Amino acid sequence: MSDQTTLEREIAVEQRHLDRVYARLAELRRSAADAEREGYRLARVGNFGALVERDAMVFHAAQRRHVLDAEHEGLVFGRLDLRTGQVLHVGRLGVRGENAETLVVDWRAPAAAAFYQATPAEPQGVVRRRTIQSSAEKVTRIEDDLLDPESAPPEMAVVGDGALLATLSRATGHGMRDIVATIQREQDEAIRSPGNGVTIVSGGPGTGKTAVALHRAAYLLYSDRARYAGGGILVVGPSSVFVQYIASVLPSLGEETATLHSLGSLFPGVSATRTDPPEVAAVKGSLRMRRVLERAVRDAVPDSPTELRLLYRGELLRLERAELDAIRDRTLSRGARRNEVRRAAFDAVLAALWAQARTLRIGRLPEQPAFEDEIIERPEFREFLKAWWPRLHPRHVLGWLARPERLRRYAGGILSGAEIRLLTGAWRSLDGEGLTIADVALLDELDALLGQPVRRAKPKRDPFQLAGGVRELSTAADRQRAARAAARERPEDYRDYAHVVVDESQDVSPMQWRMIGRRGRLASWTVVGDPAQTAWTGDPQELARARDQALGRRRRYRYELTTNYRNSAEIFAVAAAEIHRVHPDLALPTAVRSTGVAPVERTVPVTDLPAATAAAARALLAEVEGTVGVITPVPRRDEVAGWLGDLGARLQVVTSLQAKGMEYDGVVLVAPSEIRADPGSGVRTLYVALSRATQRLTTLDPVG
Ligand SMILES: Nc1ncnc2c1ncn2[C@@H]1O[C@H](COP(=O)(O)OP(=O)(O)OP(=O)(O)O)[C@@H](O)[C@H]1O
């Protein structure tokens, strides 16, 4: 029988199974809809038992219908033929037939683990593993791996060249894809790592760390939905460009309950995208900044009144600067938080005025409470309090640090003169250009130091309370919907996540670890990263300390990924040569795919750089089907974007720092020597930029 006929026959076999699954799915959807209708009919009967039954029916039916709709496309993607003769189909969700026989096993279920973990050396009872691709309920392609040839029955067919390579050769889109059909064994082990403690996944560029982290979030939600959907999963990435890139993966796995944030958007109401030069980021990210900020939050508000004068029954009551400063120091002693002790500060001022009034022997002086009431009523006194001890927002205090004379005072003896000058220079543009990503961790620290004003607790709104005090008896489905809405509506400063995923963790500074740590006090963690790709130039010991403090003493599970699935072997060879300049002995992943196309490395006269960049970008857009990234040194981003004009949605211009974690089919790298020239982290940043392309890489270096 020819190969073509075998392939057609095998596709037809899978199509029959797929037809059966989709027919069953249609049936399940119909019965879910019927159950929902029946549930509402029962409700009209009106007795309590019927209402409880309605609750359960409507809940399960609605939940089922939602899942069935979400997982329709590409539902079945794998098949295992076991030595026992049993056949298992693996898919995005578990489906049973009318007689409770298994038609599809959920990819996250223990029975599906062999699909990812079996190898020819350790077949785990699997004879043939088959990957099935389909589109709109039609099987389009199948790829087999024969894992245990000796146990294969003679009639067993094996088709295709391996699913992984076929998948890796597909064009890159704007968003990352889920890899659920082709997860590799070492990745699967990390995905299924225990839910408690800290899972640490490391590996070089393109080894699937991000993919693993996101699939792990989906796995955890499957394995213990009550815990992880209830508390929530927070995923933190380095930049907003990156968060947009990965945002579609979890919904494609049927999981919408995770919260994605970039490091610049973790603080409520802020979304910073500007980056600092590495030497400035190292100062802003250092733990020493905490001591600088502690001094700032204890200082007097700029331009606030330096004395209080009040005329009381013909006598002048007066608190001078030294006295006001002493009250402030006393009130803020022992770690009191400024926004939380406003009331205590006001009481101390009133007490000081009272003491003075008594010393002055003012005639007909009332009792202390009446005296204080009289003073509090005076508008000039209220104005004074508002100006002297206002409710402070972290942004106000960061503004104080941007004043050179204040910064010198706060940072003296903590930061060096050169470091203070770096910060002064960086914050000169704070008002004009806004916050940088590194500033956001400082805001979060200031928020923790300032505290929240004491408010009377508002009664919680009952989502089932209707107008006029009528309380509708709700169904569990209503409650579930409300719970989902609550997850979406978690307060912006929500901190009690059940799990925190940190991607590109090598670039998280000590102050950023503190910020993330505040959101994961109750959490288990997944931390993925590659030390060789870091742009951090600060103290490595301080970094390790801050990270350990955030992660706590939980048990650690470590995984190392060793295969680069992104770059062609030709492209990764260029990146590898770059990182070996500074880390000659670094063990690197193996790139599995060769395209036979060598990267293009060109030098061009500086005046020709704009035209050469535009020409290279156009050429790559014509050569590849997917996206093209133009990666620039940080200061050149806008200039280069200007050279390119509008070349369409497939092209993106990013800085070498924004390129972290990103992937494009073609990359034009502008002025690599300028990126390398940074003495702190230049080579490592260039290594990141060189390892972003799947198929084509052109580097353009200006000379002269
Ligand atoms: N098992 C797999 N099957 C198919 N594609 C995969 C697999 N593992 C990884 N990939 C693909 O390889 C590319 C790189 O993956 P990913 O971005 O997760 O790597 P990374 O380790 O986070 O990289 P970097 O550190 O360079 O940012 C992505 O396109 C991803 O979809």
PDBQT file of the ligand as one rigid body, heavy atoms in Angstrom, charges set to zero:
ROOT
HETATM    1  N1  LIG A 801       6.948  21.538  23.093  1.00  0.00    +0.000 N 
HETATM    2  C1  LIG A 801       6.826  22.509  22.220  1.00  0.00    +0.000 A 
HETATM    3  N2  LIG A 801       6.134  22.337  21.097  1.00  0.00    +0.000 NA
HETATM    4  C2  LIG A 801       5.997  23.317  20.182  1.00  0.00    +0.000 A 
HETATM    5  N3  LIG A 801       6.514  24.532  20.323  1.00  0.00    +0.000 NA
HETATM    6  C3  LIG A 801       7.213  24.774  21.436  1.00  0.00    +0.000 A 
HETATM    7  C4  LIG A 801       7.403  23.784  22.440  1.00  0.00    +0.000 A 
HETATM    8  N4  LIG A 801       8.123  24.334  23.438  1.00  0.00    +0.000 NA
HETATM    9  C5  LIG A 801       8.369  25.597  23.075  1.00  0.00    +0.000 A 
HETATM   10  N5  LIG A 801       7.829  25.860  21.881  1.00  0.00    +0.000 N 
HETATM   11  C6  LIG A 801       7.852  27.122  21.146  1.00  0.00    +0.000 C 
HETATM   12  O1  LIG A 801       9.161  27.646  21.246  1.00  0.00    +0.000 OA
HETATM   13  C7  LIG A 801       9.111  29.062  21.312  1.00  0.00    +0.000 C 
HETATM   14  C8  LIG A 801       9.869  29.532  22.525  1.00  0.00    +0.000 C 
HETATM   15  O2  LIG A 801       9.128  29.266  23.695  1.00  0.00    +0.000 OA
HETATM   16  P1  LIG A 801       9.144  30.251  24.928  1.00  0.00    +0.000 P 
HETATM   17  O3  LIG A 801       8.941  31.645  24.450  1.00  0.00    +0.000 OA
HETATM   18  O4  LIG A 801       8.248  29.706  25.948  1.00  0.00    +0.000 OA
HETATM   19  O5  LIG A 801      10.662  30.091  25.374  1.00  0.00    +0.000 OA
HETATM   20  P2  LIG A 801      11.434  30.793  26.566  1.00  0.00    +0.000 P 
HETATM   21  O6  LIG A 801      12.266  29.743  27.179  1.00  0.00    +0.000 OA
HETATM   22  O7  LIG A 801      10.496  31.515  27.433  1.00  0.00    +0.000 OA
HETATM   23  O8  LIG A 801      12.360  31.789  25.755  1.00  0.00    +0.000 OA
HETATM   24  P3  LIG A 801      13.194  33.094  26.171  1.00  0.00    +0.000 P 
HETATM   25  O9  LIG A 801      13.934  32.806  27.432  1.00  0.00    +0.000 OA
HETATM   26  O10 LIG A 801      14.119  33.242  25.008  1.00  0.00    +0.000 OA
HETATM   27  O11 LIG A 801      12.233  34.199  26.253  1.00  0.00    +0.000 OA
HETATM   28  C9  LIG A 801       7.638  29.443  21.316  1.00  0.00    +0.000 C 
HETATM   29  O12 LIG A 801       7.231  29.716  20.003  1.00  0.00    +0.000 OA
HETATM   30  C10 LIG A 801       6.968  28.169  21.784  1.00  0.00    +0.000 C 
HETATM   31  O13 LIG A 801       5.641  28.077  21.311  1.00  0.00    +0.000 OA
ENDROOT
TORSDOF 0
